[in-house]
Amino acid sequence: MQQPTAVIRSRRVVLPDGERPADVLVRDGRIEQIAAHGSLLVGDAQLTDLGDTVLLPGLVDTHVHVNEPGRTEWEGFATATRAAAAGGVTTIIDMPLNSVPPTTTVAGLDVKRKTAEGQAWVDLGFWGGAVPDNTGELAALHEAGVFGFKSFLAPSGVDEFPHLDRDQLAPALAEQARIGALAIIHAEDPAVLSAAPQVPGTHYRDFLNSRPDDAETAAVAHLLETARRTGARVHILHVSSAAVLPLLAQARADGVRVTAETCPHYLTLAAEEVPDGDTAFKCCPPIRDEANRDRLWAALANGEFIGIVSDHSPSTPDLKLLERFGGSGDFAAAWGGIASLQLGLPAIWTEARRRGHTLTEVARWMSGGPAELVGLTGTKGAIAVGCDADLVAFDPDAEFAVDPAGLHHRNPVTPYAGRRLTGAVRTTWLRGRVVDTAAAPFGQQILRTR
């Protein structure tokens, strides 16, 4: 559908090279021109003057578990993408689990794509999965347009998506190197996890001890060595432990093609503040201590992470075993996953501003970097001529307390409940159109193009 020409004006437009006053001309869903503030008057163009409200590029979240079909009671395309739009996220890439079937075959991808049709309020792409029995499927899945392949090095938590053991990892990476695919890896070592103390109960410290830093470092070390031998391009998902950072730096220096991401919960929460029994905080790998969090921020500032993404992984309240819903509060038994798709931007901005970072940096971490990871630079992730007009009006000074009842994801469970955050999304545009979650969705499915 052809869109009306529009000019969006702000005294604070966040561009790739910094923040400045500007007019942004949008035509047919793309950014056609960026001009001096107040300079554009283009015929019948619709003018939106944001004043001092910041204009950000739409966020790109490459790590979202939508779970539909098969576990739609956990989350679905309609609810997840509505939450994304409310949080300023205009593109998501859906993980190959915990849906049934998982996206490990072309047939599974077809089911996923058909299920998503007409449900998305934002643009949507898909990861494939690399599991022990599908190496022969990877080339066809890649040709069908998935953005790469996710694997676990330890059990995933769902039987239909088994992990790769040490003998299975090398042939999977070799095949992905052959076809030019990106391998994205959940890196925890099952032997280290098995040897760690497993103490059930409500004490968060016991759960943290069951997922030690060594589980991440051992898995990352083996992965990097395998990537070095196979020539694969690898990406480390949801880094929680700063202990892996020296391994990544050395591997890059040795020529290994490796990137890494981290998540809002690792940058804004800390083990010291997790209440016993509050399993809304449970995720794998876990939220670690304040000193570790500081090291993650330093690495982020130094460019050691390509981006910040949500790892939005919700479930029903009964699976989280939350005490306030009548559950046991047992961290060992509860489902591990954090729902934060709608809250990632204000959560990160609250902490980033406190640490002296800018919105230009936040846009690079949450828009430009993730877009680069999946080959969408030039289309998504920046306010730049030629890019899709995926834009966010953001009030960086607004404060609010998180009310789970006001969140759009399917189940009102979040570790941010009651937390005061700074920064509010006022309007989200997708390809130049205001996203109105009370109206019909118009998000498009996107495929890998390189």
Phi, psi and omega per residue, in radians:
M1 nan 2.289 3.111
Q2 -1.275 2.340 -3.088
Q3 -1.779 2.606 3.086
P4 -1.138 2.614 3.073
T5 -1.186 2.461 -3.106
A6 -2.463 2.605 2.966
V7 -2.062 2.181 3.066
I8 -1.953 2.146 -2.983
R9 -2.078 2.399 3.063
S10 -2.683 2.607 3.023
R11 -1.389 -0.059 -3.134
R12 -2.420 1.419 3.092
V13 -1.761 2.188 -3.090
V14 -1.610 1.830 -3.139
L15 -1.767 2.907 -3.118
P16 -0.998 -0.506 -3.115
D17 -1.757 0.186 3.087
G18 2.358 -3.136 -3.065
E19 -1.757 2.332 3.076
R20 -2.773 2.849 3.037
P21 -1.151 2.462 -3.106
A22 -2.896 2.814 2.908
D23 -1.899 2.390 3.121
V24 -2.037 2.061 3.136
L25 -1.626 2.184 -3.123
V26 -2.015 2.199 3.082
R27 -2.398 2.282 3.129
D28 0.926 0.671 3.027
G29 1.459 -0.006 -3.138
R30 -2.150 2.799 3.089
I31 -1.425 2.041 -3.091
E32 -1.680 -0.546 -3.071
Q33 -2.717 2.543 2.975
I34 -2.150 2.078 -2.980
A35 -2.251 3.006 3.119
A36 -1.026 2.548 -3.120
H37 -0.988 2.215 3.091
G38 1.447 0.082 -3.021
S39 -1.639 -0.305 -3.017
L40 -1.718 2.104 2.965
L41 -2.334 1.721 -2.958
V42 -1.968 1.596 3.026
G43 0.832 -2.068 -3.089
D44 -1.643 0.372 -3.136
A45 -1.066 2.438 3.037
Q46 -1.375 2.238 -3.128
L47 -1.795 2.216 2.972
T48 -2.050 1.975 -3.137
D49 -1.794 1.936 -3.083
L50 -1.488 -0.104 -3.092
G51 1.109 -2.148 -3.140
D52 -1.631 0.000 3.063
T53 -1.169 2.379 -3.035
V54 -1.320 2.452 2.988
L55 -1.835 1.995 -3.124
L56 -1.893 2.727 2.916
P57 -1.218 2.566 3.056
G58 -1.007 2.463 -3.134
L59 -1.267 2.587 3.054
V60 -2.009 2.026 -3.101
D61 -1.966 1.858 -3.054
T62 -1.600 0.220 -3.086
H63 -2.482 1.436 -3.097
V64 -2.308 2.250 3.050
H65 -1.716 1.802 -3.141
V66 -1.441 -0.618 3.003
N67 1.360 -0.058 3.119
E68 -1.756 2.403 0.005
P69 -1.460 3.027 3.023
G70 1.786 -0.722 3.092
R71 -2.322 0.800 -3.090
T72 -1.137 -0.369 3.075
E73 -1.181 -0.330 3.039
W74 -1.401 -0.814 -3.136
E75 -2.974 2.743 3.108
G76 -2.511 3.028 -3.090
F77 -1.093 -0.725 -3.105
A78 -1.120 -0.847 -3.081
T79 -1.251 -0.718 -3.120
A80 -1.131 -0.773 -3.078
T81 -1.327 -0.464 3.011
R82 -1.144 -0.753 3.082
A83 -1.104 -0.705 3.120
A84 -1.024 -0.881 -3.115
A85 -1.059 -0.698 3.124
A86 -1.140 -0.435 3.133
G87 -1.698 0.158 3.120
G88 1.435 0.203 3.113
V89 -1.624 2.130 -3.074
T90 -1.921 -0.155 3.052
T91 -2.455 2.286 3.009
I92 -2.199 2.620 2.979
I93 -2.010 2.105 -3.017
D94 -1.453 2.343 3.108
M95 -1.274 2.685 -3.042
P96 -1.351 -0.084 3.021
L97 -2.361 2.676 0.407
N98 -1.901 0.597 3.088
S99 -1.309 2.825 3.046
V100 -2.287 1.965 0.096
P101 -1.352 2.746 3.016
P102 -1.276 2.856 -3.095
T103 -1.528 1.169 -3.136
T104 -1.991 0.005 3.066
T105 -2.451 2.842 3.060
V106 -1.086 -0.651 3.099
A107 -1.079 -0.717 3.096
G108 -1.116 -0.696 3.082
L109 -1.103 -0.732 3.132
D110 -1.068 -0.724 3.095
V111 -1.072 -0.787 -3.133
K112 -1.060 -0.806 -3.087
R113 -1.151 -0.718 3.123
K114 -1.148 -0.683 3.122
T115 -1.100 -0.649 -3.073
A116 -1.355 -0.285 -3.048
E117 -0.973 2.248 3.064
G118 1.314 0.112 -3.082
Q119 -1.914 -0.175 -2.916
A120 -1.711 2.265 3.046
W121 -1.544 -0.142 3.088
V122 -2.328 2.967 3.091
D123 -1.288 2.634 -2.847
L124 -2.512 2.243 3.011
G125 -2.181 -3.137 -3.012
F126 -2.392 2.417 2.890
W127 -1.540 2.642 2.888
G128 -1.671 3.037 3.102
G129 -2.104 2.441 3.018
A130 -1.904 1.970 -3.083
V131 -2.213 3.009 -2.985
P132 -0.997 -0.515 -2.988
D133 -1.895 0.263 -3.035
N134 -2.213 0.367 -3.130
T135 -0.969 -0.624 3.127
G136 -1.219 -0.244 -3.134
E137 -1.569 -0.262 -2.917
L138 -1.133 -0.721 -3.108
A139 -1.085 -0.758 -3.139
A140 -1.168 -0.683 3.087
L141 -1.114 -0.732 3.129
H142 -1.099 -0.750 3.114
E143 -1.110 -0.530 3.139
A144 -1.324 -0.151 2.973
G145 1.937 0.167 3.046
V146 -1.182 2.704 -3.032
F147 -1.496 -0.028 -3.124
G148 2.620 -2.904 -2.989
F149 -2.333 2.229 3.085
K150 -1.615 2.425 3.002
S151 -2.356 2.667 2.981
F152 -1.851 2.494 3.003
L153 -1.742 -0.046 3.031
A154 -2.399 2.875 -3.097
P155 -0.911 2.400 -3.029
S156 -1.419 -0.359 -3.060
G157 1.821 -0.244 3.071
V158 -2.258 2.384 -2.995
D159 -1.154 -0.519 -3.057
E160 -1.374 -0.008 3.104
F161 -2.292 1.328 -3.084
P162 -1.251 2.760 -3.116
H163 -1.507 2.830 3.035
L164 -1.552 2.217 3.044
D165 -1.464 -3.123 -3.026
R166 -1.109 -0.584 3.131
D167 -1.314 -0.477 -3.101
Q168 -1.504 -0.364 -3.058
L169 -1.140 -0.791 -3.039
A170 -1.059 -0.853 3.116
P171 -1.136 -0.569 3.099
A172 -1.149 -0.782 3.121
L173 -1.195 -0.641 3.123
A174 -1.084 -0.706 3.118
E175 -1.189 -0.676 3.118
Q176 -1.190 -0.615 3.037
A177 -1.120 -0.702 -3.116
R178 -1.088 -0.700 -3.081
I179 -1.631 0.007 3.113
G180 1.300 0.571 -3.094
A181 -1.709 2.676 3.055
L182 -1.522 2.238 3.068
A183 -1.738 2.133 3.113
I184 -1.957 2.289 -2.839
I185 -2.237 2.264 2.878
H186 -1.476 1.904 -2.956
A187 -1.875 1.620 2.900
E188 -2.380 2.472 -3.061
D189 -1.590 2.129 -3.078
P190 -1.153 -0.538 3.128
A191 -1.165 -0.729 3.102
V192 -1.142 -0.721 3.120
L193 -1.096 -0.712 -3.125
S194 -1.148 -0.565 -3.122
A195 -1.422 -0.303 -3.109
A196 -1.283 2.669 3.128
P197 -1.125 2.232 3.134
Q198 -1.921 1.726 -3.078
V199 -2.030 1.873 3.122
P200 -1.206 2.786 3.082
G201 2.370 -2.987 -2.984
T202 -1.629 -0.089 -3.059
H203 -1.440 2.088 -3.116
Y204 -1.094 -0.619 -3.116
R205 -1.048 -0.616 3.099
D206 -1.154 -0.729 3.096
F207 -1.119 -0.755 3.134
L208 -1.036 -0.709 3.125
N209 -1.156 -0.389 -3.135
S210 -1.413 -0.202 3.111
R211 -2.234 1.188 -2.996
P212 -1.241 2.864 3.061
D213 -0.932 -0.628 -3.105
D214 -1.043 -0.482 3.111
A215 -1.124 -0.661 3.105
E216 -1.307 -0.795 -3.065
T217 -1.144 -0.685 3.131
A218 -1.130 -0.751 -3.133
A219 -1.177 -0.752 -3.136
V220 -1.136 -0.714 3.134
A221 -1.055 -0.797 3.126
H222 -1.149 -0.741 3.125
L223 -1.045 -0.788 -3.109
L224 -1.131 -0.675 3.093
E225 -1.137 -0.694 3.118
T226 -1.198 -0.683 3.077
A227 -1.109 -0.667 3.117
R228 -1.087 -0.728 -3.101
R229 -1.286 -0.592 -3.045
T230 -1.659 -0.308 -3.077
G231 1.385 0.228 -3.098
A232 -1.275 2.630 2.974
R233 -1.606 2.128 -3.029
V234 -2.183 2.653 3.132
H235 -2.333 2.208 -3.120
I236 -1.559 2.106 -3.136
L237 -1.377 2.669 2.947
H238 0.551 1.088 3.093
V239 -1.150 2.106 3.083
S240 -1.841 -0.468 -3.050
S241 -1.803 2.135 3.090
A242 -1.160 -0.211 3.136
A243 -1.146 -0.334 3.137
V244 -1.420 -0.233 -3.007
L245 -1.069 -0.774 3.096
P246 -1.072 -0.593 3.100
L247 -1.115 -0.734 3.139
L248 -1.163 -0.735 -3.136
A249 -1.086 -0.759 -3.138
Q250 -1.156 -0.707 3.141
A251 -1.102 -0.734 3.100
R252 -1.093 -0.723 3.113
A253 -1.088 -0.510 3.132
D254 -1.498 -0.005 3.098
G255 1.641 0.094 3.079
V256 -1.243 2.362 3.132
R257 -1.492 1.633 -3.068
V258 -2.389 2.388 2.985
T259 -2.216 2.977 -3.136
A260 -2.622 2.739 3.097
E261 -2.236 2.852 2.899
T262 -2.376 -3.092 -2.932
C263 -2.310 2.768 -3.139
P264 -0.966 -0.667 -3.070
H265 -1.194 -0.510 3.098
Y266 -1.340 -0.387 -3.102
L267 -1.695 -0.274 -3.052
T268 -2.116 -0.277 3.133
L269 -2.014 2.846 -3.139
A270 -2.553 2.621 -3.080
A271 -0.990 -0.619 -3.078
E272 -1.080 -0.385 -3.058
E273 -1.841 0.066 -3.130
V274 -1.399 2.076 3.133
P275 -1.232 2.473 3.031
D276 -1.009 2.386 3.120
G277 1.479 -0.144 -3.108
D278 -1.622 1.457 -3.038
T279 -1.308 -0.003 2.965
A280 -1.046 -0.396 -3.131
F281 -1.496 -0.099 -3.055
K282 -1.318 2.249 2.996
C283 -2.669 2.847 -3.124
C284 -2.284 2.127 -0.041
P285 -1.149 2.884 -2.929
P286 -1.513 2.886 2.961
I287 -1.227 2.179 -3.057
R288 -1.813 -2.905 -2.933
D289 -1.445 3.043 -3.052
E290 -1.083 -0.702 -3.138
A291 -1.094 -0.713 3.080
N292 -1.093 -0.743 3.124
R293 -1.032 -0.723 3.113
D294 -1.081 -0.670 3.125
R295 -1.194 -0.611 3.068
L296 -1.124 -0.722 3.107
W297 -1.106 -0.714 3.116
A298 -1.100 -0.716 3.116
A299 -1.150 -0.686 3.103
L300 -1.063 -0.809 3.138
A301 -1.104 -0.523 -3.127
N302 -1.514 0.048 3.106
G303 1.426 0.313 -3.098
E304 -1.409 -0.276 3.028
F305 -1.926 2.436 3.097
I306 -1.333 -0.383 -3.141
G307 -3.104 3.059 3.052
I308 -2.025 2.188 3.122
V309 -2.333 2.859 -2.891
S310 -1.375 -0.594 -2.832
D311 0.849 0.821 3.090
H312 -1.066 1.940 -3.056
S313 -2.438 1.334 -3.061
P314 -1.467 2.936 2.992
S315 -2.634 -3.131 3.072
T316 -1.303 2.674 -3.117
P317 -0.998 -0.578 -3.108
D318 -1.145 -0.593 3.115
L319 -1.271 -0.425 3.068
K320 -1.370 -0.216 3.094
L321 0.997 0.587 -3.098
L322 -1.158 2.346 -3.123
E323 -1.076 -0.634 -3.102
R324 -1.239 -0.234 3.037
F325 -1.840 0.270 3.105
G326 1.575 0.147 -3.133
G327 -1.503 3.112 -3.055
S328 -1.438 -0.338 -3.051
G329 1.245 0.355 -3.093
D330 -1.444 1.943 -3.115
F331 -1.113 -0.608 -3.103
A332 -1.159 -0.605 -3.040
A333 -1.650 -0.359 -3.053
A334 -1.238 2.677 3.037
W335 -1.109 2.405 -3.138
G336 -1.736 1.907 3.102
G337 3.105 2.548 -3.101
I338 -2.078 2.315 3.099
A339 -1.715 1.981 -3.068
S340 -2.552 0.269 -3.012
L341 -0.977 -0.679 -3.096
Q342 -1.405 -0.298 -2.962
L343 -1.953 -0.045 -3.042
G344 -1.042 -0.775 -3.098
L345 -1.126 -0.935 3.109
P346 -1.126 -0.591 3.122
A347 -1.092 -0.834 -3.138
I348 -1.198 -0.727 -3.130
W349 -1.109 -0.671 3.117
T350 -0.997 -0.832 -3.110
E351 -1.352 -0.652 -3.132
A352 -1.109 -0.776 -3.140
R353 -1.111 -0.693 3.123
R354 -1.066 -0.538 -3.113
R355 -1.636 0.084 3.054
G356 1.545 0.243 3.115
H357 -1.532 2.887 -3.049
T358 -1.931 2.901 3.061
L359 -1.191 -0.463 3.043
T360 -1.074 -0.731 3.086
E361 -1.154 -0.763 3.134
V362 -1.039 -0.734 3.120
A363 -1.107 -0.665 3.104
R364 -1.157 -0.719 -3.096
W365 -1.244 -0.612 -2.973
M366 -1.896 -0.156 3.127
S367 -2.161 -1.157 -3.031
G368 -1.118 -0.779 -3.114
G369 -1.116 -0.902 3.093
P370 -1.058 -0.642 3.076
A371 -1.083 -0.709 3.101
E372 -1.097 -0.709 -3.111
L373 -0.962 -0.718 -3.024
V374 -1.825 0.228 3.034
G375 1.370 0.447 -3.139
L376 -1.789 0.107 3.072
T377 -1.024 2.366 -3.078
G378 1.697 -0.275 3.082
T379 -2.094 -0.763 -3.094
K380 -2.220 2.854 2.906
G381 1.580 0.100 -3.134
A382 -2.779 2.650 2.923
I383 -1.554 1.679 -3.051
A384 -2.644 2.597 -3.141
V385 -1.021 2.306 -3.132
G386 1.674 -0.350 3.123
C387 -1.333 2.714 2.962
D388 -0.992 2.511 -3.139
A389 -1.440 1.131 3.044
D390 -1.651 1.900 -2.908
L391 -2.400 2.751 -3.106
V392 -2.420 2.189 2.957
A393 -1.526 2.090 -2.962
F394 -2.253 2.174 3.063
D395 -1.620 1.839 -3.001
P396 -1.349 -0.137 -3.087
D397 -1.874 -0.167 -3.133
A398 -1.173 2.404 3.114
E399 -2.050 2.540 3.117
F400 -2.702 2.721 3.016
A401 -1.717 2.328 -3.073
V402 -1.227 2.098 3.055
D403 -1.915 1.939 -3.107
P404 -0.945 -0.512 -3.139
A405 -1.153 -0.343 3.140
G406 -1.618 0.048 3.140
L407 -1.556 2.600 -3.056
H408 -1.630 -0.256 3.118
H409 -1.191 2.788 -2.819
R410 -1.074 -0.685 -3.067
N411 -2.018 2.243 -3.007
P412 -1.377 1.096 3.135
V413 -2.142 2.181 3.110
T414 -2.759 2.467 3.052
P415 -1.248 -0.184 3.136
Y416 -1.519 0.037 -3.101
A417 -0.948 2.200 3.134
G418 1.418 -0.168 -3.101
R419 -1.309 2.425 3.109
R420 -1.531 2.179 3.134
L421 -2.107 2.769 3.125
T422 -2.055 2.295 3.113
G423 1.944 2.167 -3.094
A424 -2.301 2.349 3.034
V425 -1.356 2.172 3.138
R426 -1.709 -0.706 -3.135
T427 -2.584 2.488 3.034
T428 -2.142 2.282 3.052
W429 -1.933 2.348 3.039
L430 -2.032 2.023 -3.072
R431 0.836 0.770 3.021
G432 1.502 -0.098 3.135
R433 -1.849 2.380 3.064
V434 -1.133 2.281 3.093
V435 -1.448 2.043 3.102
D436 -1.997 1.824 -3.044
T437 -1.275 -0.061 3.017
A438 -1.562 -0.155 3.141
A439 -1.842 -2.943 -3.111
A440 -1.326 2.440 3.103
P441 -1.263 2.619 3.129
F442 -2.395 0.378 3.063
G443 -1.120 2.626 -3.130
Q444 -1.951 2.647 2.999
Q445 -1.485 2.313 -3.123
I446 -2.044 2.612 -3.132
L447 -2.118 2.720 3.056
R448 -1.051 2.359 -3.103
T449 -2.010 -0.023 3.083
R450 -2.508 nan nan
